[in-house]
Each structure stands twice: as structure tokens, then as C-alpha cells.
Amino acid sequence: MSRDLSPRRVALATLVEVAVVLLLHLLLLHVMAHLGVAASLLAAGPHVQAGSLLLAVTFVLVRLLAVLALPGFVLYRLVQLGFSLWARSRAKM
């Protein structure tokens, strides 16, 4: 890693990034529930608005990010943080 970031900064950045993705997921979930997007998408007919479709696609993409990519990202950052702490302790010896 070319940048030497403190472990606190890495942990804080990871926490903020995870919180942003999860809050965006919850916000989209509540907006879709309030607007009844699922009911309008499942109803028969060509009456579905483009905004509802865009909202549903955005929700699906954010949900995939939160469920599939976020755990791996957090695990990567934890390993990176652990290795950084280990390397610093070895350098002090």
C-alpha cells in the first residue's frame, strides 16, 4: 500500500462506508414501501412509471452491493488493518 494510513483512519473510513451503504439501502426500502412500487410493478398493464422502474433497479443494485460485496469488503479491510498492525509491531522490534 503506497499510502500509510493510521489504523484508526482505516477503521473509521470502513465504518462510514458501511453505514452509507446500509442507510441508502434502508432509505430506498422505505421509499419503495411508501410509494407502493412493488404493487405497481406486479400489477398487469403498461401503467408502470419510469421513476418506479428506476427506483426498483437502484434498490436491487444497492441490495446486491450490501449483501454480496459489503461483507467481503469489510473482511478485506479487517485483514488489511490486522496486517498493518502486525507490520508496525514487527518494525518496532
N, C-alpha and C positions, 0 to 999 in steps of 0.2 A: 504494500500500500504506500503510495507516494506521500500522502498527507499523514501527519502524525497527530491524530485527534485524541483527546483525552477520553478515557473510558466513560466518564460522566456524560460528555457530549454525545458520544455514540448511543448510550442508553437513552438519553433524553430525546435525541432525534428519532430513534426507533419508536419510542413511546408516542411521540407526536404523530409520526406517520401512521402507526396502527390506529390511533384514536381518530385521525381524519378519515381513514377508510371505513372504519366501523360506524362513525357518526353519519357519514354520507350514505351508508347502507341503510341505517335506521331512518334517516330523513326520507330517502326515496321510498322505503317501505310504507311509512305513514302517509306520505303524499299519495301514493298509489291506492292505498286503502281508503283514504278520504274521498278521492275522486272516483272511485269505483272502476279503475282501469281494467281489472281482471274481468269484471262482469261485462264491460263493453267489448273487450277483446273476444270473449267467448260467445257473445250473442251473435245470432245469424244476421247477415246483411252487410252492405258496404258502408255502414254509417260510422266506422271507426275513424277517429280524427288522427291526423299525423302526429300531433303532440302526444297523444296517448301511446302511439306506437313507439315514438322516440323515448318516452319515459320508461316504457317497458323494456326496451332494448338496453337503455342505460342501466336500469336496475339489474338486469341479468348479467351485464358485463361487470358491474361493481360487485355483485354477489359472487361471481366466479373468481374475481380477484380476492375477495375476502375469504372465501372458503378454500380455494386451491393454492393461491400464490402467497397469501399472507403468512400462514404457518411456516412455510419454507423460508421466507424472508426473515422472520423472527429467529428461526433456528440458525440461519446463516449469521445474523448479527450477534447472536449469543456465542457462537463458536469463534467468530472474529474477536469479540470482546474478551473471551477467555484466553485466546492465543495472544492477544495484545498484553494482557496482564501477566501471562506466563513469560513472555519475552522480556517484559520490563523487570520481572523478578530475577530472571537469569542474567540480565545485564548488570544488575546491582551486585552480583556475586563476585 
